[in-house]
Amino acid sequence: MLQQFVQFVGGLNSQNPKNWILAVRCLRGLLKEAGSAPHPSLVNTPKAVLP
């Protein structure tokens, strides 16, 4: 997801103030998603059986 954000920001024209607002909104959305609890399937994994 971070790579997609970097590609998005790289495609913005930094001279246009409208794009600044869009970039800030996207960054806030990314941080909001990153701050939530991880999905249970990523946390509750079975114990490894080693030989």
PyRosetta script that sets phi, psi and omega in degrees:
from pyrosetta import init, pose_from_sequence

init()
pose = pose_from_sequence("MLQQFVQFVGGLNSQNPKNWILAVRCLRGLLKEAGSAPHPSLVNTPKAVLP")
pose.set_psi(1, -35.0)
pose.set_omega(1, 179.4)
pose.set_phi(2, -65.4)
pose.set_psi(2, -38.3)
pose.set_omega(2, 179.3)
pose.set_phi(3, -62.3)
pose.set_psi(3, -39.3)
pose.set_omega(3, 178.4)
pose.set_phi(4, -64.9)
pose.set_psi(4, -38.8)
pose.set_omega(4, 178.5)
pose.set_phi(5, -65.2)
pose.set_psi(5, -41.8)
pose.set_omega(5, 179.7)
pose.set_phi(6, -63.4)
pose.set_psi(6, -40.9)
pose.set_omega(6, 177.6)
pose.set_phi(7, -64.5)
pose.set_psi(7, -40.1)
pose.set_omega(7, 179.6)
pose.set_phi(8, -63.2)
pose.set_psi(8, -47.5)
pose.set_omega(8, -178.5)
pose.set_phi(9, -65.5)
pose.set_psi(9, -36.2)
pose.set_omega(9, 178.6)
pose.set_phi(10, -64.7)
pose.set_psi(10, -26.5)
pose.set_omega(10, -179.8)
pose.set_phi(11, -86.8)
pose.set_psi(11, -4.9)
pose.set_omega(11, -179.4)
pose.set_phi(12, -83.5)
pose.set_psi(12, 146.1)
pose.set_omega(12, 174.2)
pose.set_phi(13, -87.0)
pose.set_psi(13, 111.2)
pose.set_omega(13, -175.3)
pose.set_phi(14, -70.8)
pose.set_psi(14, -10.9)
pose.set_omega(14, 179.3)
pose.set_phi(15, -81.1)
pose.set_psi(15, -16.3)
pose.set_omega(15, -176.9)
pose.set_phi(16, -96.5)
pose.set_psi(16, 115.8)
pose.set_omega(16, -178.8)
pose.set_phi(17, -59.9)
pose.set_psi(17, -27.1)
pose.set_omega(17, 176.6)
pose.set_phi(18, -59.7)
pose.set_psi(18, -36.7)
pose.set_omega(18, -178.8)
pose.set_phi(19, -69.8)
pose.set_psi(19, -27.8)
pose.set_omega(19, 178.0)
pose.set_phi(20, -63.9)
pose.set_psi(20, -44.2)
pose.set_omega(20, 179.8)
pose.set_phi(21, -63.7)
pose.set_psi(21, -42.9)
pose.set_omega(21, 178.8)
pose.set_phi(22, -62.1)
pose.set_psi(22, -42.2)
pose.set_omega(22, 179.6)
pose.set_phi(23, -64.7)
pose.set_psi(23, -40.7)
pose.set_omega(23, 179.2)
pose.set_phi(24, -65.5)
pose.set_psi(24, -42.3)
pose.set_omega(24, 178.8)
pose.set_phi(25, -62.8)
pose.set_psi(25, -40.3)
pose.set_omega(25, 179.3)
pose.set_phi(26, -67.9)
pose.set_psi(26, -39.9)
pose.set_omega(26, 178.4)
pose.set_phi(27, -64.8)
pose.set_psi(27, -41.1)
pose.set_omega(27, 177.6)
pose.set_phi(28, -62.4)
pose.set_psi(28, -41.0)
pose.set_omega(28, 177.6)
pose.set_phi(29, -63.7)
pose.set_psi(29, -40.3)
pose.set_omega(29, 178.4)
pose.set_phi(30, -64.1)
pose.set_psi(30, -43.7)
pose.set_omega(30, 179.3)
pose.set_phi(31, -67.3)
pose.set_psi(31, -34.3)
pose.set_omega(31, 178.3)
pose.set_phi(32, -65.2)
pose.set_psi(32, -41.8)
pose.set_omega(32, 178.8)
pose.set_phi(33, -68.6)
pose.set_psi(33, -37.7)
pose.set_omega(33, -177.4)
pose.set_phi(34, -72.0)
pose.set_psi(34, -22.0)
pose.set_omega(34, -176.6)
pose.set_phi(35, -86.5)
pose.set_psi(35, -5.1)
pose.set_omega(35, -177.7)
pose.set_phi(36, -83.5)
pose.set_psi(36, 168.7)
pose.set_omega(36, -180.0)
pose.set_phi(37, -69.7)
pose.set_psi(37, 147.2)
pose.set_omega(37, 179.6)
pose.set_phi(38, -69.1)
pose.set_psi(38, 155.3)
pose.set_omega(38, 179.0)
pose.set_phi(39, -64.5)
pose.set_psi(39, 138.7)
pose.set_omega(39, -177.4)
pose.set_phi(40, -56.4)
pose.set_psi(40, -31.3)
pose.set_omega(40, -179.8)
pose.set_phi(41, -68.1)
pose.set_psi(41, -19.3)
pose.set_omega(41, 177.2)
pose.set_phi(42, -86.1)
pose.set_psi(42, -22.1)
pose.set_omega(42, -175.6)
pose.set_phi(43, -99.4)
pose.set_psi(43, -41.9)
pose.set_omega(43, -176.0)
pose.set_phi(44, -91.4)
pose.set_psi(44, 76.6)
pose.set_omega(44, -179.3)
pose.set_phi(45, -103.0)
pose.set_psi(45, 153.0)
pose.set_omega(45, 179.2)
pose.set_phi(46, -70.3)
pose.set_psi(46, 152.5)
pose.set_omega(46, 179.1)
pose.set_phi(47, -68.8)
pose.set_psi(47, 144.3)
pose.set_omega(47, 179.7)
pose.set_phi(48, -77.0)
pose.set_psi(48, 139.5)
pose.set_omega(48, 176.1)
pose.set_phi(49, -103.9)
pose.set_psi(49, 110.2)
pose.set_omega(49, -178.7)
pose.set_phi(50, -100.8)
pose.set_psi(50, 141.9)
pose.set_omega(50, -179.6)
pose.set_phi(51, -72.0)
pose.dump_pdb("model.pdb")
